[in-house]
Amino acid sequence: MHDVFYDVVREIASKDPHPFVVRQVVGLEEWSETNESKNCTFISLHCKAVDEQLPQVLVCPELHFFLLHIDKYSLNIPNTFFQRIKRLQVLDLSRMDFEELPSSLNSLLNIRTLRLDGCYELKDITGIGKLTKL
């Protein structure tokens, strides 16, 4: 039943002029090369297992909002992951288990909100000093 509900929600959301995508990480790399990703402005990404992998680069040039939700495990965010998301304004990495932020975070010059609640292992945040719109 959950899968049916999920598919219906995705179908309805895809017809919105501001596409909102709710996905699991599985197949994200292939999806980020599709036309759907090129127009997407909001992404809520849910990672359930430790073996799930993010792509090296997320290609979503119109993306304004990105929420990454992790269940119980840490997830490696590649240093190049945010390089092609120039319009991003809101990034939520709450409850992520990492010691330092990905270096490509510095390329998010339009970011206004960066949520790092519950990132208890995070030790080095010097990179966010370049994000002048925060």
N, C-alpha and C positions, 0 to 999 in steps of 0.2 A: 504494500500500500504506500509506503514511504516513497518508493521509486516513482510511482504513478503521480503522486502529489508533486514531487520534485520536477518531473518532466512537464507537468501542466504549468507550474510556476515559471519555469524557464521559457516555455512557449509564449505565455502572456507577456513576460518581461521583455522578450526579444522584439515585440511589436511596438514598444515604447520608443518615442523619438530620442530618448536618452537611454540607450541600452544598459541594462543592469544584468550582470551575469553572476550566478551562484554556481560554483564548480567545486569539484574535488580536484586534487593535483593530477590525478591520473589523466594522461593525454594532454596536459597543459601545453607542452612544447609544440605539439602539432596544432593545437587550437590557436596558439598565439600567432600562427602564420596564416590564419583564415581571414576572410573578409569580416566576419563577425567581430573578431578582436580589433580590427582597425577602427571600428566605429564605437566600440565600447567605452563608456564613460565611468561606470561603476563596476567594481569586481569585489565579490566576497568569496574568498578562497578557503576551503575547508580541507585540512590535512588530517587524516585519521591514523596513518601508520608511519613508523619510523623509516620504512624503506621507500617512501614516496620522495621523488626528486623534483625540484624546481628546474625550469630551463635556465640556461646560462644567461639569456636575455629575454625579457618579456616585451613583445612588440605590440604595444597598445598606444598609439600616438595621441589619442583623444582622452585617455584615462585621467579622471580627476580624483577618484576615490578608490583606495585599495585597502581591503581588510584581509589580513591573514590570520586564520584561526587554527591553532594546533591542539590536538587531543593528546595530552600526556607526554609527548615526546618532543625532542628538539628537532629542528629542521635546518639544514644548511642552506643559507641564502647565498648564491654565488655573488662574488664581488662585482660582476658585470650586470646583475639582474635588472637594475633600475636605469641603465644607460639610455634607453629609448622611450622613456616615459616623461617627457619634458613638461607636460601640462599638469602633472599630479599636484593636487593641493592638500589632500588628506591621506595620511598613511597611518594605519593602525597595525603595529607589530606587538601588541600586548601579549604578555605571557610567553614570549619567545625565550628560549634558553641559549643565548649566545653571549660571548664575552666582548665582542666588538661589532660595530655596525658595518654593513657592507660598504666598501669604498665608493661604489656608484651612487650612494645616497647623496654625495656631494653634488651630483648633477641635477638634483631636484630643486632647481632654483625658484620654482613657483610654489613650493610647499608652504602651507600656512599652519597645518596641524600635524604633529608627529606624536603619536601615542605609544608610549613604552611602559605602560603600567605592568607591573609584575615581572619585569625583565631583571630579575635579581642577580643574574650572573654577569650582567653588562658592567664592564669596568672602564671602558674608554669611549667617551662621547665627544672627544675633541673635534671630530669631523662635522658635527652639526653647527659649529661656529660659522661656517660658510653659508649657511642657509639663512639669509638675512630677512626673509619674509615670515619666519616662524613667529 
